Amino acid sequence: MNQKSIIIPVFFILSASLFSSLLAVFFMESYYSKINFKILSQINSQIIKKYPEAEQEIFSALKSYKDNPVTEEENILAAYGYKPKDFTKPVLKYTNIFIFASLSATAVLYLSALLIWHRKETRNIRKLSDSLVKANNGGSFSMQEGEGEFFKLQDEIYKTVTMLYQTKEEALKARNNFAENLSNIAHQIKTQVTSVSLTLQKIKDNPDFCNSCPVLTGTREKVLQLINLEEKLLLLSRIDTGILPFNKKETDIFTVLMLASDNLYELLLKADVTIDIPEMGEMLIYADIEWTMEAFINIFKNCMEHTPAGGTVYCAYTQNPVYTQIKIWDNGTGFAKEDIPHIFEKFYRGRNSLNSGTGIGLFLAKSIIESQNGTISASNMPEGGACFEIRFYSH
């Protein structure tokens, strides 16, 4: 509660309490006067009835007391053990009632003021919360007018929301520019690759040219690498702009792994590496089979490239009510310790990467998996070799 918010209810309560106190003083003075007058009148009446000759002296004493009140030393009642409260007992219960009523009224006023303030603050907070929800959903942030600490907080929140909007717009603009530039580069590469491919096809179709020429073979490999790079750059631009379409449906994980392995058949044969995919019963995930297969192809390829000839890439998968977990590992050299935090970064190439790698494959795999309510992590096996752990969550 700010200072101004405190002053108003406190001033109101103090004013009400002061008025109640003055009213109590006035009431009690009037009431005590009546009681004292009544008591004195009854005592004098009884004395005069019994001693009529003392009437003149009594009224003389009353007149003298009115002009000169009795001092403590002259108070004969005190000498006989009487106290003031002995003659005012009927008044005490009314006094207590009035005091209780005054305190109750003060408490009610205070609680009422506190409740009014609380409702006002709650209403302001609710409006601020609604404005933040509206802003998070793309709407405008509504400002409330007023003074005090709450409205200072509102102003700071508004500044923060405005700054976040600007940062978000700048980030989206930068991302769109990057994706557009990346797409343009990919299309330019595609144009040149197409031209080179056509030239190579004409040379190949010429029976007088030696198709086994080392230069021609090397050129073909480079063209294939450029085609692969071009396809990945286009896919990367689609991921960055958030337009990668997913046709999700229930898919058996064994089927996806087998399809990914079949797509790498020639590369696996050339590298003399096998992929061991055990059949562990039907386990369904909700995912796009084509894009999920693409993610596993990139993971298998990474393991294959770091597995020595004659080696094996292993798979295992389990399922529980929360997620489906897939593990893929090899018996190669594993990751360098300093590379592990950066394995899935775009264009990152670790120490043990092959020269032919582009540094895009694992980034694409991570993007595809995370876009389908999944996670992926990388680590080293205790006995050596790289290990990827993928989880697709049910909810």
Helices and strands as residue ranges (DSSP letters): H 3-50, G 52-54, H 55-67, G 72-74, H 76-79, G 84-87, H 89-136, H 149-205, H 214-240, E 249-252, H 253-263, H 265-271, E 274-276, E 284-287, H 289-305, E 312-319, E 323-329, G 337-342, H 361-370, E 374-380, E 386-393
